[in-house]
């Protein structure tokens, strides 16, 4: 018998997300499962440091505070909770929750999923021949200059499903994939088999859409001006059917909006192309479609599934030195010359162990009408292999000494001050490990362990090759205008690579966009990418062009010297670039969403 769709409500998209989200969800529309995602790639590294300082910690402490007031209601309403707030120590968080549940006098069973933390196993695994070749550079892990202090494999959703099937009410995870928080409950609810590839693929897409919380409800959205009640956008809900198709919606009482564009934005977020790899299934996004299903309701369907790859990603982190960052301000005119002099003065007697990176932010107006319109912020970053080298450089003293000997119009924010305290600089190493080498397991509250077998069927699918379009002649009537006048965009990061998706709702704009926006044009619009490899894909059903800019973020957000370390602003920067747009496209109504038939 086919069950009704499972309603999965998100309450967290990252470590630091709005802490009132559980309160909001519990006061909102009905749902079956509450899921919370806390782990960006770098978050586990910081939680690892906490775990090393105190073995009783290493998880997201404030998650306990979020759920504590609602334990009785969660039990009464039969709600399940699945979260990766376990971080580096899911067993520790599970124990802390059991103490809270006991104190509240309610009946809730807590299980945890483990097997992702392979730090202690790295030497043995390498001796067994597992090289952990870097996914971007190809070098084996043994050539890395850093000594790993965190290594976590991305697990799938079957450990979560096993725990729920065994009666768990709360399932605490470490580094499962973000989508696994949703895949596990959907597989449990609908009784899917491990080879229900299309259904699993649909659940991965649903999980991917809601994993970043308000992203799908109008947060971080290029069309934010059209989002109602955008000050506090709500959190999304995915209604996942037995075939894997879903409807994305939100709590009716909350702000924000769920539209085809807010959903498309999240589909485009942090993917590598039409093939989306997951430990449980390989997802094909080529034929994925979105359509209106009512106010604040968007149907998502068409995901194709195939067996997963035999390997899963392992996120490895290690220290590579220390850094100090300060911001000072330069006033026009002659901004470039003034920054050059600041650099020369900071370099006097500076140890060869210290590297300086100066980044001007913004441009002074040609005829500034305020002091701030004449001002450019200058970010000054110093890096070194040791904290002692940076402490000796004393960046705050050097910057503070430039007032009388330096440039005119120089100052810093006195309310913020200057500092010289070094902070650790952490590098990221993405590798692969066969899933057969992992011991993925669910641990129940009575100590019983349920082992999760590696997939018996696997496949290796490469990203499809989409030929670059041929240059098309411009029409007679064109206007130079920002690309964002006729498009939306969303960008993010995957290690050292930045991804950006650009799409439109207007089929006329789509015909122009897919011919205009080539890899070379992207390199022209984003000069930082001019010497980098770029992967380009088209998503005709979503009317989107997607790019992966390889190496734009160095080796990862935790170690590069960019101000926008994880490329979150690349999409908006791209939309701000002025291009020649055919005049007949500039009258496109951004609120005129064609039907699916019209799109085709």
VEXDREN-2710 file (C-alpha; in Angstrom, 1 decimal):
% VEXDREN-2710
k/r/px/py/pz
1/UNK/0.0/0.0/0.0
2/UNK/1.4/3.4/-1.0
3/UNK/1.7/5.8/1.9
4/UNK/0.9/9.5/1.7
5/UNK/3.8/11.8/1.2
6/UNK/6.2/12.3/4.1
7/UNK/6.4/15.9/5.3
8/UNK/10.0/16.8/6.1
9/UNK/10.6/20.2/7.7
10/UNK/14.0/21.9/7.9
11/UNK/15.1/23.9/10.9
12/UNK/18.7/24.6/10.2
13/UNK/20.9/25.2/7.2
14/UNK/24.3/25.7/8.8
15/UNK/26.2/26.1/12.1
16/UNK/25.0/29.6/13.3
17/UNK/21.6/29.6/11.6
18/UNK/18.6/31.2/13.3
19/UNK/18.3/29.6/16.7
20/UNK/14.5/30.2/17.0
21/UNK/13.8/27.9/14.0
22/UNK/12.7/24.9/16.1
23/UNK/10.3/27.2/18.0
24/UNK/9.0/28.5/14.6
25/UNK/8.6/25.0/13.1
26/UNK/6.7/23.7/16.2
27/UNK/4.3/26.6/16.0
28/UNK/3.8/26.1/12.2
29/UNK/2.1/23.6/9.9
30/UNK/2.1/19.9/10.6
31/UNK/5.0/17.7/9.6
32/UNK/6.4/14.2/10.2
33/UNK/10.1/14.8/10.5
34/UNK/12.2/17.7/11.6
35/UNK/15.7/17.8/10.0
36/UNK/18.6/20.1/10.9
37/UNK/21.8/20.6/8.9
38/UNK/24.7/22.2/10.7
39/UNK/27.8/21.0/8.9
40/UNK/29.5/23.0/6.2
41/UNK/32.8/21.6/5.0
42/UNK/34.9/23.6/7.5
43/UNK/32.5/23.1/10.5
44/UNK/33.7/19.7/11.3
45/UNK/37.2/21.0/11.6
46/UNK/36.2/23.5/14.2
47/UNK/34.2/21.0/16.1
48/UNK/37.1/18.6/15.9
49/UNK/39.2/21.3/17.7
50/UNK/36.6/21.5/20.4
51/UNK/36.6/17.7/20.7
52/UNK/40.3/17.6/21.1
53/UNK/40.2/20.2/23.9
54/UNK/37.3/18.3/25.7
55/UNK/36.4/14.8/24.6
56/UNK/33.0/15.3/26.0
57/UNK/32.2/17.9/23.3
58/UNK/32.7/18.1/19.6
59/UNK/29.0/18.4/18.8
60/UNK/26.7/21.4/18.3
61/UNK/25.8/22.4/21.9
62/UNK/23.1/24.8/21.1
63/UNK/21.0/22.2/19.4
64/UNK/20.2/20.8/22.9
65/UNK/18.9/24.3/23.8
66/UNK/16.8/24.4/20.7
67/UNK/14.9/21.2/21.3
68/UNK/14.8/21.2/25.1
69/UNK/11.5/23.3/25.4
70/UNK/9.7/21.1/22.9
71/UNK/10.5/17.6/24.0
72/UNK/7.0/16.9/25.4
73/UNK/5.3/18.2/22.3
74/UNK/7.7/16.2/20.1
75/UNK/6.7/13.1/22.0
76/UNK/3.0/13.9/22.0
77/UNK/2.9/14.6/18.2
78/UNK/5.0/11.6/17.2
79/UNK/7.6/13.8/15.5
80/UNK/10.9/12.4/14.4
81/UNK/14.1/14.5/14.5
82/UNK/17.1/13.8/12.3
83/UNK/20.2/16.1/12.5
84/UNK/23.9/16.1/11.8
85/UNK/24.5/18.3/14.9
86/UNK/26.5/15.3/16.3
87/UNK/29.4/16.7/14.4
88/UNK/32.6/15.0/15.6
89/UNK/31.0/13.3/18.6
90/UNK/27.4/12.1/17.7
91/UNK/27.5/9.6/20.6
92/UNK/28.1/12.5/23.0
93/UNK/25.2/14.5/21.7
94/UNK/22.9/11.4/21.9
95/UNK/23.9/10.9/25.5
96/UNK/23.2/14.6/26.3
97/UNK/19.8/14.4/24.7
98/UNK/18.9/11.3/26.7
99/UNK/19.7/13.2/29.9
100/UNK/17.4/16.0/28.8
101/UNK/14.6/13.6/27.8
102/UNK/14.9/11.9/31.2
103/UNK/14.8/15.2/33.1
104/UNK/11.7/16.2/31.0
105/UNK/10.0/12.9/32.0
106/UNK/9.0/12.0/28.4
107/UNK/9.4/8.8/26.3
108/UNK/11.7/9.4/23.3
109/UNK/14.3/7.1/22.0
110/UNK/17.6/8.5/20.7
111/UNK/20.0/6.7/18.3
112/UNK/23.1/7.9/16.6
113/UNK/24.9/7.1/13.3
114/UNK/28.6/6.7/13.2
115/UNK/31.4/5.4/11.0
116/UNK/32.2/8.7/9.2
117/UNK/35.1/9.6/11.5
118/UNK/38.1/7.8/10.0
119/UNK/40.9/10.0/11.4
120/UNK/42.4/7.2/13.5
121/UNK/42.1/4.8/10.6
122/UNK/44.0/7.0/8.1
123/UNK/47.4/5.3/8.6
124/UNK/46.0/1.8/8.3
125/UNK/43.9/2.7/5.3
126/UNK/46.9/4.2/3.5
127/UNK/48.9/1.1/4.3
128/UNK/46.1/-0.9/2.8
129/UNK/46.6/1.0/-0.5
130/UNK/44.0/3.7/-0.2
131/UNK/45.7/6.9/-1.6
132/UNK/43.0/9.5/-0.9
133/UNK/44.0/11.2/-4.2
134/UNK/43.0/14.8/-4.1
135/UNK/39.8/15.3/-6.2
136/UNK/41.1/18.5/-7.7
137/UNK/44.9/18.0/-8.1
138/UNK/45.2/14.2/-8.1
139/UNK/48.1/14.0/-5.7
140/UNK/48.0/11.3/-3.0
141/UNK/47.4/12.3/0.6
142/UNK/51.0/11.3/1.6
143/UNK/52.3/14.3/-0.3
144/UNK/50.2/16.8/1.7
145/UNK/52.2/19.2/3.8
146/UNK/49.6/19.3/6.6
147/UNK/49.0/16.7/9.3
148/UNK/45.3/15.8/9.3
149/UNK/43.4/16.6/12.5
150/UNK/39.9/15.7/11.0
151/UNK/38.9/13.1/8.4
152/UNK/35.2/12.3/7.8
153/UNK/33.7/10.2/5.1
154/UNK/30.3/11.3/3.7
155/UNK/27.7/8.6/4.7
156/UNK/24.3/8.0/3.0
157/UNK/20.9/7.8/4.5
158/UNK/20.4/4.1/5.2
159/UNK/21.9/4.3/8.7
160/UNK/19.2/6.9/9.5
161/UNK/16.5/4.7/7.9
162/UNK/17.7/1.7/10.0
163/UNK/17.5/3.7/13.2
164/UNK/14.0/5.0/12.5
165/UNK/12.9/1.5/11.6
166/UNK/14.2/0.2/14.9
167/UNK/12.0/2.7/16.8
168/UNK/14.3/5.7/17.2
169/UNK/12.6/9.1/17.6
170/UNK/15.7/11.2/17.4
171/UNK/18.6/10.3/15.1
172/UNK/21.9/12.1/15.7
173/UNK/24.5/12.0/12.8
174/UNK/28.0/13.2/12.1
175/UNK/29.1/13.7/8.5
176/UNK/26.3/12.2/6.5
177/UNK/25.6/14.1/3.2
178/UNK/23.3/17.0/3.7
179/UNK/20.6/15.3/1.6
180/UNK/20.9/12.1/3.6
181/UNK/19.1/13.8/6.5
182/UNK/16.0/13.7/4.2
183/UNK/16.8/10.5/2.2
184/UNK/16.9/8.4/5.3
185/UNK/13.4/9.4/6.6
186/UNK/11.9/9.1/3.1
187/UNK/13.3/5.6/2.6
188/UNK/12.0/4.6/6.0
189/UNK/8.6/6.1/5.5
190/UNK/8.0/4.6/2.1
191/UNK/9.8/1.3/2.6
192/UNK/12.1/1.8/-0.3
193/UNK/14.6/-0.8/-1.4
194/UNK/18.3/0.1/-1.9
195/UNK/17.8/-0.2/-5.7
196/UNK/14.7/2.1/-5.9
197/UNK/17.0/4.5/-7.8
198/UNK/14.5/7.0/-9.2
199/UNK/12.7/7.3/-5.8
200/UNK/16.0/7.8/-4.0
201/UNK/17.2/10.3/-6.6
202/UNK/14.0/12.3/-6.0
203/UNK/14.6/12.3/-2.2
204/UNK/18.2/13.5/-2.7
205/UNK/16.9/16.4/-4.8
206/UNK/14.3/17.2/-2.1
207/UNK/16.9/17.0/0.6
208/UNK/19.3/19.2/-1.5
209/UNK/16.5/21.8/-1.9
210/UNK/15.6/22.1/1.8
211/UNK/19.1/21.5/3.3
212/UNK/20.0/25.2/3.4
213/UNK/16.8/26.2/5.2
214/UNK/15.6/29.7/4.1
215/UNK/17.5/29.5/0.8
216/UNK/14.5/27.8/-0.6
217/UNK/12.1/30.4/0.9
218/UNK/13.7/33.5/-0.6
219/UNK/16.9/33.9/1.5
220/UNK/20.1/34.6/-0.4
221/UNK/18.0/35.0/-3.5
222/UNK/18.8/37.3/-6.4
223/UNK/15.1/38.1/-6.7
224/UNK/14.8/39.1/-3.1
225/UNK/13.1/42.4/-3.9
226/UNK/10.0/40.5/-5.0
227/UNK/9.9/38.3/-1.8
228/UNK/7.1/39.3/0.6
229/UNK/7.9/39.6/4.3
230/UNK/11.6/39.0/3.5
231/UNK/13.0/40.3/6.8
232/UNK/12.5/36.9/8.4
233/UNK/12.0/34.2/5.7
234/UNK/10.6/30.9/7.0
235/UNK/12.0/27.4/6.7
236/UNK/11.0/25.0/4.0
237/UNK/9.0/21.8/4.0
238/UNK/9.4/19.0/1.5
239/UNK/6.4/16.7/0.9
240/UNK/8.0/13.6/-0.7
241/UNK/5.8/11.1/-2.5
242/UNK/6.4/7.3/-2.8
243/UNK/7.9/7.8/-6.3
244/UNK/10.4/10.4/-5.1
245/UNK/8.6/13.4/-6.5
246/UNK/8.1/16.2/-4.1
247/UNK/6.4/19.5/-3.4
248/UNK/8.4/22.2/-1.7
249/UNK/6.5/24.6/0.5
250/UNK/6.8/26.4/3.8
251/UNK/4.9/27.1/7.0
252/UNK/2.0/29.4/6.1
253/UNK/2.4/31.7/9.0
254/UNK/6.0/32.5/8.2
255/UNK/7.6/35.1/5.9
256/UNK/9.3/34.6/2.6
257/UNK/8.0/32.8/-0.5
258/UNK/8.4/29.5/-2.3
259/UNK/8.5/30.0/-6.1
260/UNK/10.0/28.2/-9.0
261/UNK/12.9/30.6/-8.9
262/UNK/13.6/30.1/-5.2
263/UNK/13.6/26.4/-5.7
264/UNK/15.7/26.6/-8.9
265/UNK/18.2/28.7/-7.0
266/UNK/18.8/25.9/-4.5
267/UNK/18.9/23.2/-7.2
268/UNK/21.7/25.2/-8.8
269/UNK/23.6/25.6/-5.5
270/UNK/26.9/23.7/-5.0
271/UNK/26.5/21.1/-7.7
272/UNK/29.1/19.9/-10.1
273/UNK/26.9/19.5/-13.1
274/UNK/23.9/17.3/-14.2
275/UNK/25.3/14.3/-12.5
276/UNK/25.0/14.6/-8.7
277/UNK/26.8/12.0/-6.7
278/UNK/25.5/10.6/-3.4
279/UNK/26.5/7.5/-1.4
280/UNK/23.0/6.0/-2.0
281/UNK/22.3/6.9/-5.6
282/UNK/23.7/8.8/-8.6
283/UNK/21.2/11.5/-9.4
284/UNK/20.7/12.7/-13.0
285/UNK/19.4/16.3/-13.0
286/UNK/19.1/16.7/-16.8
287/UNK/15.4/16.2/-16.9
288/UNK/14.5/17.8/-13.5
289/UNK/11.5/20.1/-13.8
290/UNK/9.7/22.5/-11.5
291/UNK/6.1/23.7/-11.8
292/UNK/3.7/25.7/-9.7
293/UNK/1.5/23.6/-7.4
294/UNK/-0.4/26.4/-5.6
295/UNK/0.6/29.4/-3.5
296/UNK/4.0/28.8/-2.0
297/UNK/4.0/25.3/-3.4
298/UNK/6.4/24.1/-6.1
299/UNK/6.4/20.6/-7.5
300/UNK/9.8/19.1/-8.4
301/UNK/9.9/15.9/-10.5
302/UNK/11.9/14.2/-13.2
303/UNK/15.1/13.2/-11.3
304/UNK/16.6/10.1/-12.7
305/UNK/18.5/7.6/-10.5
306/UNK/21.3/5.1/-11.1
307/UNK/23.5/3.1/-8.8
308/UNK/25.9/5.2/-6.6
309/UNK/29.6/5.4/-7.2
310/UNK/31.7/2.8/-5.4
311/UNK/33.5/5.5/-3.5
312/UNK/32.4/8.3/-1.2
313/UNK/34.1/11.7/-0.5
314/UNK/36.3/12.1/2.5
315/UNK/36.8/15.6/3.9
316/UNK/40.2/15.9/5.5
317/UNK/41.5/19.0/7.3
318/UNK/44.9/19.9/8.6
319/UNK/46.7/23.1/9.8
320/UNK/49.0/24.9/7.4
321/UNK/49.9/27.9/9.5
322/UNK/48.4/31.1/10.9
323/UNK/46.9/34.3/9.7
324/UNK/46.1/37.8/10.9
325/UNK/43.7/40.1/9.1
326/UNK/43.0/43.8/9.6
327/UNK/41.1/46.4/7.6
328/UNK/42.2/50.0/7.0
329/UNK/40.9/52.7/4.8
330/UNK/42.4/54.7/1.9
331/UNK/40.9/57.9/0.6
332/UNK/41.0/59.1/-3.0
333/UNK/42.7/60.4/-5.1
334/UNK/45.6/58.2/-6.2
335/UNK/44.2/55.1/-4.5
336/UNK/46.5/52.7/-6.4
337/UNK/49.6/54.6/-5.6
338/UNK/48.7/54.9/-1.9
339/UNK/48.1/51.2/-1.6
340/UNK/51.5/50.6/-3.2
341/UNK/53.1/52.8/-0.6
342/UNK/51.3/51.1/2.2
343/UNK/52.6/47.7/0.9
344/UNK/56.2/49.0/0.7
345/UNK/56.1/50.4/4.2
346/UNK/54.6/47.2/5.7
347/UNK/57.4/45.2/4.0
348/UNK/60.2/47.1/5.7
349/UNK/62.2/44.6/7.8
350/UNK/59.3/42.1/7.5
351/UNK/60.5/38.5/8.0
352/UNK/60.7/36.3/4.9
353/UNK/58.5/33.9/6.8
354/UNK/55.5/36.3/6.5
355/UNK/53.5/36.8/3.4
356/UNK/51.3/39.8/2.9
357/UNK/48.1/39.9/0.8
358/UNK/46.5/43.4/0.3
359/UNK/43.0/43.5/-1.2
360/UNK/41.3/46.8/-2.0
361/UNK/37.5/46.6/-1.6
362/UNK/35.4/48.9/-3.6
363/UNK/36.2/51.9/-5.9
364/UNK/36.2/55.5/-5.1
365/UNK/33.6/57.6/-6.9
366/UNK/34.9/59.9/-9.6
367/UNK/33.2/62.9/-8.0
368/UNK/32.4/61.7/-4.5
369/UNK/29.5/63.4/-2.8
370/UNK/30.4/62.1/0.7
371/UNK/33.6/61.2/2.4
372/UNK/32.6/57.5/2.2
373/UNK/32.1/57.7/-1.5
374/UNK/35.8/58.7/-1.7
375/UNK/36.9/55.8/0.5
376/UNK/38.2/52.4/-0.3
377/UNK/38.6/49.6/2.3
378/UNK/41.9/47.8/2.3
379/UNK/42.0/44.4/3.7
380/UNK/45.5/43.4/4.9
381/UNK/46.2/39.7/5.5
382/UNK/49.4/38.3/6.8
383/UNK/50.1/34.6/6.8
384/UNK/53.0/32.5/8.1
385/UNK/53.7/28.9/8.9
386/UNK/54.1/29.7/12.6
387/UNK/52.3/31.8/15.2
388/UNK/55.6/33.1/16.4
389/UNK/56.5/34.5/13.0
390/UNK/53.2/36.4/12.9
391/UNK/53.5/37.6/16.4
392/UNK/56.9/38.9/15.6
393/UNK/55.6/40.8/12.6
394/UNK/53.1/42.6/14.8
395/UNK/50.8/43.6/12.0
396/UNK/48.7/45.9/14.3
397/UNK/51.8/47.9/15.3
398/UNK/52.9/48.2/11.7
399/UNK/49.6/49.4/10.5
400/UNK/49.2/51.7/13.5
401/UNK/52.6/53.3/12.8
402/UNK/51.7/54.6/9.4
403/UNK/49.7/57.7/10.4
404/UNK/52.5/60.2/10.4
405/UNK/54.9/58.6/7.9
406/UNK/52.4/57.2/5.5
407/UNK/49.8/58.3/2.9
408/UNK/47.3/61.1/3.3
409/UNK/43.7/60.1/4.0
410/UNK/44.7/56.9/5.8
411/UNK/42.7/55.6/8.9
412/UNK/41.2/52.6/10.5
413/UNK/38.0/52.0/12.3
414/UNK/38.8/53.1/15.8
415/UNK/35.7/51.3/17.2
416/UNK/37.0/48.0/15.8
417/UNK/40.7/48.5/16.6
418/UNK/43.7/46.7/15.1
419/UNK/45.0/43.4/16.3
420/UNK/47.9/41.0/15.9
421/UNK/46.6/37.8/17.4
422/UNK/47.2/34.9/15.0
423/UNK/44.4/32.5/14.1
424/UNK/45.0/29.0/12.8
425/UNK/44.9/28.6/9.0
426/UNK/43.3/25.2/8.0
427/UNK/43.6/23.5/4.6
428/UNK/41.1/21.2/3.0
429/UNK/41.9/17.9/1.2
430/UNK/39.0/16.2/-0.6
431/UNK/39.7/12.5/-1.2
432/UNK/37.8/9.3/-2.1
433/UNK/37.5/6.1/-0.2
434/UNK/35.6/2.9/-1.3
435/UNK/32.4/2.5/0.7
436/UNK/33.4/-1.1/1.4
437/UNK/36.2/0.3/3.6
438/UNK/33.8/2.0/6.0
439/UNK/31.9/0.7/9.0
440/UNK/28.6/2.6/8.6
441/UNK/26.3/1.8/11.5
442/UNK/23.4/3.0/13.6
443/UNK/23.7/2.7/17.4
444/UNK/20.4/2.4/19.3
445/UNK/19.7/3.6/22.9
446/UNK/20.1/0.1/24.2
447/UNK/23.6/-0.3/22.7
448/UNK/22.4/-2.5/19.8
449/UNK/24.4/-1.8/16.7
450/UNK/22.9/-2.1/13.2
451/UNK/25.5/-2.3/10.4
452/UNK/24.8/-0.7/7.1
453/UNK/26.2/-2.6/4.2
454/UNK/28.0/-0.8/1.3
455/UNK/26.0/-0.7/-1.9
456/UNK/26.1/-4.0/-3.9
457/UNK/25.4/-2.2/-7.2
458/UNK/27.6/0.7/-8.2
459/UNK/28.2/2.7/-11.3
460/UNK/30.6/5.4/-12.5
461/UNK/28.9/8.2/-14.5
462/UNK/30.9/11.1/-15.9
463/UNK/29.4/14.5/-16.3
464/UNK/27.9/14.9/-19.8
465/UNK/29.8/17.0/-22.3
466/UNK/27.8/20.0/-23.6
467/UNK/29.5/21.6/-26.6
468/UNK/30.2/25.3/-26.4
469/UNK/27.6/27.3/-28.5
470/UNK/28.8/29.0/-31.6
471/UNK/28.9/32.7/-31.5
472/UNK/25.6/34.2/-32.8
473/UNK/25.4/37.6/-34.5
474/UNK/23.9/40.3/-32.4
475/UNK/20.5/41.8/-33.5
476/UNK/20.4/45.3/-34.8
477/UNK/18.9/46.7/-31.6
478/UNK/20.8/46.0/-28.3
479/UNK/21.3/47.8/-25.0
480/UNK/24.2/47.6/-22.6
481/UNK/22.6/46.5/-19.3
482/UNK/23.4/44.3/-16.3
483/UNK/23.0/40.6/-17.0
484/UNK/20.8/40.4/-13.9
485/UNK/18.1/42.5/-15.6
486/UNK/17.0/39.3/-17.3
487/UNK/18.5/36.5/-15.2
488/UNK/18.8/35.1/-11.7
489/UNK/22.0/33.5/-10.3
490/UNK/23.2/31.4/-7.3
491/UNK/26.8/30.6/-6.5
492/UNK/28.6/28.5/-3.9
493/UNK/31.6/26.4/-3.3
494/UNK/32.9/22.8/-3.5
495/UNK/36.3/22.8/-2.0
496/UNK/38.6/24.9/-4.2
497/UNK/36.0/25.2/-7.0
498/UNK/33.3/27.8/-7.3
499/UNK/30.0/27.0/-9.0
500/UNK/27.5/29.4/-10.4
501/UNK/24.1/28.8/-12.1
502/UNK/22.4/31.4/-14.2
503/UNK/18.8/30.9/-15.3
504/UNK/15.7/32.7/-16.6
505/UNK/12.0/32.0/-16.6
506/UNK/11.4/33.6/-20.0
507/UNK/11.9/31.1/-22.9
508/UNK/13.0/34.0/-25.2
509/UNK/15.7/35.0/-22.8
510/UNK/16.8/31.3/-22.5
511/UNK/17.4/31.1/-26.3
512/UNK/19.6/34.1/-26.1
513/UNK/21.3/33.2/-22.8
514/UNK/22.4/29.7/-23.7
515/UNK/24.0/31.0/-26.9
516/UNK/25.6/34.0/-25.3
517/UNK/27.0/32.7/-22.1
518/UNK/29.9/30.6/-23.2
519/UNK/32.9/29.6/-21.0
520/UNK/35.0/32.3/-22.7
521/UNK/32.3/34.9/-22.1
522/UNK/32.2/33.8/-18.4
523/UNK/36.0/34.3/-18.2
524/UNK/35.6/37.8/-19.7
525/UNK/32.9/38.7/-17.2
526/UNK/34.9/37.2/-14.3
527/UNK/38.5/38.2/-14.9
528/UNK/39.8/36.1/-12.0
529/UNK/38.8/33.1/-14.0
530/UNK/40.6/34.0/-17.2
531/UNK/43.4/31.4/-16.7
532/UNK/41.2/28.7/-15.0
533/UNK/39.5/25.6/-16.2
534/UNK/35.8/26.1/-16.5
535/UNK/33.2/23.3/-16.9
536/UNK/29.9/24.4/-18.6
537/UNK/26.6/22.6/-18.6
538/UNK/23.1/23.4/-19.8
539/UNK/19.9/22.5/-18.0
540/UNK/17.2/23.1/-20.7
541/UNK/14.3/22.1/-18.5
542/UNK/15.3/24.7/-15.9
543/UNK/16.5/27.1/-18.6
544/UNK/19.8/27.4/-16.8
545/UNK/23.5/27.5/-17.7
546/UNK/25.8/26.2/-15.0
547/UNK/29.5/26.6/-14.5
548/UNK/32.2/25.1/-12.3
549/UNK/35.2/27.5/-12.0
550/UNK/38.1/25.2/-11.0
551/UNK/40.6/26.6/-8.5
552/UNK/39.0/30.0/-8.1
553/UNK/38.9/29.3/-4.3
554/UNK/42.4/28.0/-4.0
555/UNK/42.3/24.7/-2.2
556/UNK/39.2/25.5/-0.2
557/UNK/37.4/28.2/1.7
558/UNK/39.2/27.6/5.0
559/UNK/42.6/28.4/3.6
560/UNK/42.4/30.8/0.6
561/UNK/43.2/34.5/1.0
562/UNK/40.1/35.8/-0.8
563/UNK/37.7/38.1/1.0
564/UNK/34.8/36.1/-0.4
565/UNK/36.4/32.9/0.7
566/UNK/33.6/30.5/-0.4
567/UNK/32.4/32.3/-3.5
568/UNK/29.0/33.2/-2.2
569/UNK/29.0/36.5/-4.1
570/UNK/30.2/35.3/-7.5
571/UNK/26.6/35.0/-8.8
572/UNK/25.6/38.5/-7.9
573/UNK/28.9/39.9/-9.3
574/UNK/28.1/38.1/-12.6
575/UNK/24.6/39.6/-12.6
576/UNK/26.1/43.1/-12.1
577/UNK/28.3/42.9/-15.2
578/UNK/26.9/44.9/-18.1
579/UNK/26.5/43.0/-21.4
580/UNK/24.7/43.7/-24.8
581/UNK/21.2/42.4/-24.4
582/UNK/18.7/42.4/-27.4
583/UNK/16.2/45.1/-26.9
584/UNK/13.2/42.8/-27.4
585/UNK/14.3/40.8/-24.2
586/UNK/14.4/43.9/-22.0
587/UNK/10.6/44.1/-21.9
588/UNK/10.4/40.6/-20.4
589/UNK/8.1/40.5/-17.4
590/UNK/10.0/38.8/-14.6
591/UNK/6.7/37.7/-13.1
592/UNK/5.4/36.1/-16.2
593/UNK/6.2/32.4/-15.6
594/UNK/5.4/30.3/-18.7
595/UNK/3.9/26.9/-18.3
596/UNK/6.1/23.8/-18.8
597/UNK/4.6/23.3/-22.3
598/UNK/5.5/26.9/-23.2
599/UNK/9.0/26.3/-21.9
600/UNK/9.5/23.3/-24.2
END
